[in-house]
Amino acid sequence: PYEHVDYPTQKRQLRFRAGQIVSQALWDAAFPAPTIDTVFPATGAAAGGTAVTITGSGFTTATTVTFGGTAATSIVVKNAMTLTCVTPAKTAGAYDVVATTAGGSATKTNGFTYS
């Protein structure tokens, strides 16, 4: 009955009896929201292309990252606490960095500044 299940994208599967009610606490424990502690470096060129390391928790292979709403490229999740990515081009200014997983999103407000 669980064949060809492709949600969530990080391939975690929960097995429950048919009709079983799953509490929010159980779901949250299985798919925790990520956190962002640091973004390094925190500055880069407006042209983009800066290699950035983000530390925090809850990262999965399906984590996406945006800088001011624009997707980062070349995301590599090294482990649940560290990922690397490359910044997109943006106009000069400070932007929020957002990491998103099946468990939710984490925001580092003004986490990266383009110059």
C-alpha positions in Angstrom: 0.0 0.0 0.0 3.0 2.4 0.4 4.5 1.8 -3.0 5.3 4.8 -5.3 4.9 7.3 -2.4 6.9 10.3 -3.4 5.8 12.8 -0.8 7.6 14.3 1.0 10.4 14.9 -1.4 13.2 13.9 1.0 11.8 10.3 0.9 10.7 10.1 4.5 7.7 7.8 4.9 5.5 7.4 7.9 3.4 4.3 8.2 0.0 4.4 9.9 -3.0 2.1 10.0 -5.8 3.0 7.7 -8.0 5.6 9.4 -5.4 6.4 12.1 -5.4 10.0 13.1 -1.9 11.6 13.1 -1.4 14.3 15.6 0.3 17.6 14.6 3.0 16.9 17.3 3.9 13.5 15.7 4.0 15.1 12.2 6.1 18.0 13.4 8.5 15.6 15.1 8.9 13.6 11.9 9.4 16.7 9.7 10.9 19.5 11.8 11.1 23.0 10.4 14.6 24.1 9.5 16.5 26.9 11.3 19.2 29.3 10.0 22.0 30.3 12.4 24.6 31.9 10.1 25.0 32.9 6.4 28.7 33.2 5.4 29.8 35.3 3.8 27.0 37.7 4.5 27.9 40.1 1.6 28.5 39.6 -2.1 28.3 41.2 -5.5 25.0 42.3 -7.0 25.9 40.2 -10.1 25.4 37.1 -7.9 27.7 34.0 -8.0 28.8 34.2 -4.4 29.4 30.8 -2.8 27.6 30.9 0.5 27.6 28.4 3.5 24.5 28.4 5.6 24.5 26.7 9.0 21.5 25.8 11.1 19.4 22.7 11.5 16.8 20.5 9.8 18.3 20.7 6.3 17.4 17.9 3.9 18.3 17.0 0.4 15.1 18.7 -0.7 15.9 22.0 0.9 15.5 25.1 -1.2 17.0 28.5 -0.6 16.0 31.9 -1.7 17.7 35.3 -1.4 15.0 38.0 -1.4 12.6 35.6 -3.1 15.0 34.6 -5.9 16.2 31.0 -5.9 19.8 30.1 -5.1 21.6 27.7 -7.4 24.0 24.8 -6.8 22.5 23.8 -3.4 24.5 21.1 -1.7 23.3 19.8 1.6 26.4 18.6 3.4 24.5 17.4 6.4 21.4 18.4 8.5 23.3 21.4 9.8 25.2 22.7 6.8 24.5 23.5 3.2 26.2 25.5 0.5 24.7 27.4 -2.4 25.4 30.1 -4.9 23.6 33.5 -4.8 21.4 34.8 -7.6 21.8 38.3 -9.0 19.9 41.1 -7.1 20.1 44.8 -6.9 22.2 46.3 -4.1 20.7 46.0 -0.6 20.0 43.6 2.2 17.7 40.6 1.6 16.1 37.9 3.6 17.6 34.4 3.2 14.9 31.7 3.4 15.5 27.9 3.7 12.5 25.7 3.0 11.9 22.0 3.7 8.8 19.8 3.9 8.7 20.8 7.6 8.5 24.5 6.9 10.7 27.6 6.4 13.3 29.5 8.3 14.2 33.1 7.6 17.4 35.0 8.3 16.1 38.6 8.1 18.5 40.8 6.1 20.8 37.8 6.1 22.7 38.7 2.9 23.7 42.1 1.6 24.4 42.7 -2.1 26.8 45.5 -3.0 
